[in-house]
């Protein structure tokens, strides 16, 4: 089993590397969450170094008081990093500064007494407990990584709470055992979990950044549907599979009726919300393997793989009714919307999705000419 000095040395090395990496990302991307988390890692390194100096020097003002303040500052910096990711760190800067200043004032006259460790442990337990709670405001797509980070914070808070209870019991004279061995185990756990937490955060940020870049390239930023380029790419794959397996496939072109009136009468903000509402209505009627995209201003395209003409018409009508039978509400306004749909069923022959969509678009054009709010099927 590794000794405590070895674990501390490894932890210091890893936290220096992670902290330096996060700070370099901050200077590269100017995202303050990296600054706070990088600072948290380096503050924890300083805390470990100052606390470790107890073995070679007798200077409690540094080895106890300063070490305790640094140990408190590390999770506070991490908390600001969480809020910075949510762009709300400025609201919490004063609160974190208050906790740190209050801690420094309270611990200063007590730093050479056993009660200082008791108070420091209680403050750290609360900080890590709050950090786990603050993660609720973090909207990320990698839920498993976020859950792992939350578990680390919760475990950390519980470990500190256990240490607090043990120290309190010992302080009150309720224990007749030597706590040194138990505290050493808790300290090792504290170091390991803190280092693990420091490693998970950049992983989450990296994966989220990659996901964001992917979404910017492939998705419409307003509705979060596929954009035209990615839709065509994926649709061509669907079309190849349909041709090779000789299965039917339906293509839909959808347009919101009189959408210009919405923008003109209610404003473009309301129009944007209406687009999102329609997009969600369309998605709610589709199957898991169906494909939908926003390919123009108020125009959407859908690919229904392995779908006959009859089934495609039924699904198209279901989409139309979902919008026609409901009302869009925004800013205390109720707006009735409708859509027109052109549908084409592909059996075999063409390998070009654009050609298929062009034929569905002719059906959409006929639906507009015939009075809108209807589905028109085109013959292939």
C-alpha positions as MATLAB code, in Angstrom:
seq = 'XXXXXXXXXXXXXXXXXXXXXXXXXXXXXXXXXXXXXXXXXXXXXXXXXXXXXXXXXXXXXXXXXXXXXXXXXXXXXXXXXXXXXXXXXXXXXXXXXXXXXXXXXXXXXXXXXXXXXXXXXXXXXXXXXXXXXXXXXXXXXXXXXXXXXXXXXXXXXXXXXXXXXXXXXXXXXXXXXXXXXXXXXXXXXXXXXXXXXXXXXXXXXXXXXXXXXXXXXXXXXXXXXXXXXXXXXXXXXXXXXXXXXXXXXXXXXXXXXXXXXXXXXXXXXXXXXXXXXXXXXXXXXXXXXXXXXXXXXXXXXXXXXXXXXXXXXXXXXXXXXXXXXXXXXXXXXXXXXXXXXXXXXXXXXXXXXXXXXXXXXXXXXXXXXXXXXXXXXXXX';
ca = [
       0.000    0.000    0.000;
       1.340    3.439   -0.948;
       2.391    5.732    1.879;
       0.854    9.153    2.429;
       3.912   11.116    1.162;
       3.812    9.157   -2.102;
       0.100    9.840   -2.571;
       0.602   13.533   -1.814;
       3.488   13.735   -4.317;
       1.445   12.050   -7.076;
      -1.541   14.291   -6.300;
       0.610   17.434   -6.435;
       2.057   16.388   -9.792;
      -1.348   15.546  -11.320;
      -2.993   18.724  -10.031;
      -0.133   20.880  -11.335;
      -0.492   19.271  -14.789;
      -4.306   19.569  -14.792;
      -4.206   23.119  -13.422;
      -1.646   24.251  -15.995;
      -3.675   22.593  -18.764;
      -6.897   24.317  -17.677;
      -5.190   27.701  -17.403;
      -3.745   27.271  -20.893;
      -7.278   26.555  -22.141;
      -8.447   29.723  -20.430;
      -5.835   31.840  -22.222;
      -6.747   30.088  -25.468;
     -10.552   30.264  -25.230;
     -11.112   33.010  -22.633;
     -13.721   30.911  -20.794;
     -13.620   31.841  -17.115;
     -14.740   28.363  -15.971;
     -11.293   27.092  -17.023;
      -9.640   29.884  -15.028;
     -11.539   29.026  -11.845;
     -11.006   25.266  -12.135;
      -7.334   25.645  -13.039;
      -6.913   27.959  -10.060;
      -8.729   25.434   -7.856;
      -6.214   22.722   -8.802;
      -3.205   24.968   -8.122;
      -4.689   26.265   -4.862;
      -5.124   22.659   -3.730;
      -1.469   22.019   -4.619;
      -0.416   24.970   -2.456;
      -2.638   23.659    0.358;
      -0.962   20.248    0.222;
       2.527   21.778    0.184;
       1.885   24.136    3.107;
       0.239   21.365    5.151;
       3.118   18.979    4.371;
       5.594   21.525    5.740;
       4.356   20.581    9.229;
       6.780   17.635    9.097;
       9.866   19.864    8.717;
       9.063   23.291   10.218;
       7.211   24.548   13.269;
       5.407   27.568   11.896;
       1.634   27.072   12.509;
       0.702   30.378   10.880;
       1.690   28.837    7.532;
       1.359   25.088    8.107;
      -2.044   25.342    9.798;
      -3.699   28.715    9.243;
      -2.644   29.324    5.626;
      -3.066   25.643    4.751;
      -6.633   25.658    6.096;
      -7.525   28.804    4.138;
      -6.120   27.315    0.939;
      -8.055   24.082    1.499;
     -11.239   26.165    1.850;
     -10.387   28.343   -1.173;
      -9.976   25.331   -3.507;
     -13.646   24.191   -3.507;
     -14.802   27.829   -3.530;
     -12.880   28.356   -6.769;
     -14.417   25.162   -8.183;
     -17.896   26.448   -7.251;
     -17.209   29.675   -9.147;
     -16.087   27.534  -12.088;
     -19.455   25.763  -12.096;
     -21.343   29.058  -12.002;
     -19.030   30.523  -14.659;
     -20.033   27.728  -17.010;
     -23.644   28.803  -16.408;
     -22.525   32.447  -16.890;
     -23.662   33.359  -13.379;
     -20.310   33.509  -11.550;
     -20.466   37.280  -10.997;
     -23.492   36.828   -8.736;
     -21.560   34.370   -6.555;
     -18.132   36.015   -6.430;
     -19.048   38.181   -3.445;
     -20.606   35.198   -1.621;
     -17.481   33.066   -2.077;
     -15.268   35.997   -1.069;
     -17.402   36.452    2.051;
     -16.985   32.790    3.005;
     -13.218   33.000    2.566;
     -12.825   36.313    4.445;
     -15.105   35.126    7.250;
     -13.144   31.893    7.510;
      -9.861   33.777    7.711;
     -11.235   36.013   10.474;
     -12.682   33.116   12.480;
      -9.639   30.844   12.139;
      -6.972   33.483   12.813;
      -7.234   33.452   16.637;
      -7.775   29.678   16.650;
      -5.257   28.446   14.075;
      -2.995   26.760   16.629;
      -5.886   25.050   18.449;
      -7.593   21.707   17.634;
     -10.889   23.509   17.031;
      -9.438   25.144   13.874;
      -9.329   21.766   12.108;
     -12.881   21.097   13.266;
     -14.169   24.380   11.813;
     -12.186   23.972    8.583;
     -13.630   20.486    8.074;
     -17.184   21.786    8.584;
     -16.693   24.597    6.063;
     -15.222   22.217    3.464;
     -18.103   19.748    3.942;
     -20.617   22.524    3.278;
     -18.652   23.782    0.240;
     -18.559   20.369   -1.422;
     -22.211   19.758   -0.581;
     -23.125   23.056   -2.219;
     -20.941   22.241   -5.245;
     -22.966   19.045   -5.798;
     -26.158   21.119   -5.586;
     -24.786   23.787   -7.977;
     -24.240   21.136  -10.652;
     -28.030   21.061  -11.135;
     -27.679   24.302  -13.084;
     -25.174   22.730  -15.448;
     -26.854   21.859  -18.762;
     -24.649   19.312  -20.479;
     -25.419   16.453  -22.830;
     -22.944   14.015  -21.269;
     -25.162   13.138  -18.301;
     -23.009   10.210  -17.116;
     -19.919   12.392  -16.684;
     -21.956   15.015  -14.854;
     -23.399   12.322  -12.563;
     -19.885   11.061  -11.834;
     -18.749   14.576  -10.920;
     -21.773   15.007   -8.667;
     -21.035   11.672   -6.947;
     -17.458   12.836   -6.297;
     -18.713   16.032   -4.651;
     -21.300   14.182   -2.562;
     -18.760   11.576   -1.398;
     -16.311   14.343   -0.626;
     -18.905   16.182    1.445;
     -19.816   12.990    3.317;
     -16.159   12.200    4.061;
     -15.663   15.681    5.459;
     -18.874   15.350    7.482;
     -17.622   12.060    8.950;
     -14.298   13.684    9.806;
     -16.154   16.573   11.439;
     -18.208   14.205   13.619;
     -15.106   12.264   14.632;
     -13.184   15.437   15.502;
     -16.177   16.858   17.359;
     -16.568   13.668   19.390;
     -12.864   13.674   20.180;
     -12.967   17.386   21.080;
     -15.850   16.731   23.491;
     -14.022   13.761   24.996;
     -16.545   11.200   23.769;
     -13.927    8.984   22.095;
     -11.229    6.929   23.752;
      -9.393    5.916   20.574;
      -6.460    7.330   18.660;
      -7.854    9.154   15.621;
      -4.531    9.609   13.830;
      -4.867    6.457   11.713;
      -8.489    7.192   10.813;
      -7.724   10.820    9.944;
      -4.829    9.639    7.752;
      -7.214    7.384    5.796;
      -9.690   10.258    5.449;
      -6.890   12.554    4.272;
      -5.859   10.030    1.607;
      -9.492    9.761    0.461;
      -9.727   13.563    0.390;
      -6.629   13.835   -1.808;
      -7.693   11.044   -4.188;
     -11.253   12.316   -4.690;
     -10.112   15.914   -5.133;
      -7.647   14.821   -7.815;
     -10.301   12.646   -9.492;
     -12.739   15.577   -9.483;
     -10.092   17.811  -11.044;
      -9.627   15.253  -13.845;
     -13.359   14.849  -14.591;
     -14.062   18.560  -15.086;
     -11.766   19.118  -18.108;
     -13.112   15.873  -19.584;
     -16.674   17.210  -19.348;
     -15.667   20.588  -20.769;
     -13.743   18.995  -23.642;
     -16.598   16.668  -24.594;
     -19.127   19.482  -24.348;
     -16.946   21.736  -26.514;
     -16.675   18.989  -29.113;
     -20.435   18.487  -28.985;
     -20.988   22.228  -29.380;
     -18.717   22.359  -32.421;
     -20.510   19.353  -33.895;
     -23.893   20.982  -33.286;
     -22.745   24.233  -34.892;
     -21.690   22.297  -37.984;
     -24.698   19.975  -38.199;
     -27.651   21.580  -36.458;
     -29.883   24.600  -36.830;
     -29.106   26.780  -33.785;
     -32.701   27.959  -33.360;
     -34.665   24.693  -33.476;
     -31.823   22.222  -32.741;
     -32.955   20.227  -35.777;
     -30.477   19.059  -38.415;
     -29.443   21.719  -40.897;
     -29.740   21.224  -44.649;
     -26.154   20.040  -45.198;
     -26.184   17.313  -42.563;
     -29.740   16.324  -43.487;
     -28.761   15.739  -47.123;
     -25.700   13.719  -46.084;
     -27.642   11.418  -43.765;
     -30.625   11.201  -46.136;
     -28.391    9.953  -48.941;
     -27.323    7.100  -46.668;
     -30.980    6.311  -45.970;
     -31.666    6.370  -49.690;
     -28.803    3.968  -50.463;
     -30.100    1.530  -47.857;
     -33.629    1.785  -49.266;
     -32.332    1.043  -52.773;
     -30.168   -1.885  -51.674;
     -32.933   -3.460  -49.569;
     -35.720   -2.554  -52.049;
     -37.777   -0.901  -49.321;
     -40.018    2.143  -49.591;
     -39.088    5.556  -48.275;
     -41.117    8.757  -47.946;
     -39.903   12.338  -48.177;
     -41.903   15.267  -46.803;
     -41.588   18.983  -47.424;
     -43.337   21.107  -44.782;
     -43.966   24.850  -44.753;
     -45.712   27.023  -42.156;
     -48.691   28.808  -43.703;
     -48.674   32.625  -43.742;
     -45.604   32.719  -41.507;
     -44.698   36.229  -42.677;
     -47.854   37.459  -40.961;
     -46.581   36.124  -37.630;
     -43.361   38.115  -37.952;
     -45.157   41.223  -39.211;
     -47.929   41.226  -36.581;
     -46.124   39.860  -33.526;
     -42.416   40.471  -34.151;
     -39.455   38.296  -35.063;
     -38.908   37.072  -31.493;
     -42.407   35.584  -31.515;
     -41.686   34.195  -34.975;
     -38.565   32.440  -33.691;
     -40.519   30.922  -30.808;
     -43.206   29.811  -33.272;
     -40.554   28.049  -35.370;
     -39.287   26.203  -32.291;
     -42.845   25.262  -31.338;
     -43.578   23.848  -34.799;
     -40.247   21.994  -34.825;
     -41.094   20.334  -31.505;
     -44.576   19.469  -32.727;
     -43.123   17.780  -35.812;
     -40.536   15.867  -33.761;
     -43.197   14.703  -31.305;
     -45.067   12.876  -34.091;
     -42.036   11.185  -35.656;
     -40.520    7.822  -34.882;
     -37.059    7.384  -33.434;
     -35.437    6.499  -36.763;
     -37.145    9.261  -38.784;
     -35.109   12.245  -39.925;
     -36.168   15.897  -39.692;
     -34.397   19.147  -40.538;
     -35.030   22.842  -40.893;
     -33.815   23.579  -44.410;
     -35.067   27.130  -44.899;
     -36.728   30.025  -43.102;
     -40.013   28.333  -42.192;
     -39.457   25.183  -44.239;
     -38.787   21.704  -42.882;
     -37.890   18.403  -44.529;
     -38.554   14.885  -43.239;
     -37.337   11.466  -44.352;
     -39.397    8.447  -43.290;
     -37.365    5.289  -43.938;
     -39.062    1.928  -44.515;
     -42.437    3.656  -44.890;
     -45.163    2.991  -47.456;
     -47.171    5.756  -49.105;
     -50.238    4.998  -46.961;
     -48.248    5.088  -43.729;
     -46.470    8.239  -44.867;
     -49.790    9.958  -45.576;
     -51.159    8.931  -42.183;
     -48.084   10.269  -40.394;
     -48.159   13.495  -42.442;
     -51.782   14.059  -41.534;
     -50.962   13.406  -37.900;
     -48.273   16.094  -38.018;
     -50.663   18.548  -39.686;
     -53.397   17.946  -37.109;
     -50.974   18.217  -34.181;
     -50.318   21.813  -35.223;
     -53.796   22.677  -36.513;
     -55.597   21.393  -33.390;
     -53.350   23.228  -30.949;
     -52.493   26.878  -30.424;
     -49.101   28.482  -30.039;
     -48.832   30.701  -26.941;
     -46.190   33.361  -26.410;
     -46.195   36.541  -24.301;
     -49.868   36.060  -23.425;
     -50.718   35.783  -27.128;
     -52.548   32.851  -28.683;
     -51.652   32.282  -32.334;
     -53.245   29.653  -34.542;
     -50.776   28.116  -36.976;
     -51.115   25.601  -39.773;
     -48.779   23.817  -42.157;
     -48.845   22.533  -45.704;
     -47.125   19.262  -46.578;
     -45.962   17.727  -49.833;
     -45.131   14.011  -49.751;
     -43.428   11.671  -52.204;
     -42.863    7.924  -51.844;
     -39.643    6.552  -53.282;
     -39.533    2.904  -54.239;
     -36.337    2.591  -56.256;
     -34.442    4.312  -59.043;
     -33.035    7.606  -57.828;
     -29.918    7.996  -55.712;
     -30.314   11.738  -55.246;
     -32.137   13.070  -52.194;
     -32.336   16.561  -53.696;
     -34.333   15.143  -56.613;
     -36.662   13.423  -54.155;
     -37.152   16.598  -52.120;
     -37.781   18.608  -55.280;
     -40.709   16.301  -56.124;
     -42.045   16.557  -52.559;
     -41.704   20.346  -52.895;
     -44.021   20.250  -55.921;
     -46.604   18.601  -53.682;
     -46.058   21.349  -51.120;
     -46.591   23.962  -53.859;
     -49.884   22.302  -54.849;
     -50.995   22.240  -51.203;
     -50.392   25.999  -51.081;
     -52.340   26.589  -54.287;
     -55.227   24.426  -53.068;
     -55.746   26.570  -49.954;
     -53.007   25.468  -47.523;
     -53.341   23.441  -44.285;
     -53.365   20.137  -46.173;
     -51.255   17.198  -47.333;
     -50.709   16.604  -51.067;
     -49.169   13.349  -52.303;
     -47.109   13.359  -55.486;
     -46.667   10.364  -57.768;
     -43.053    9.292  -58.201;
];
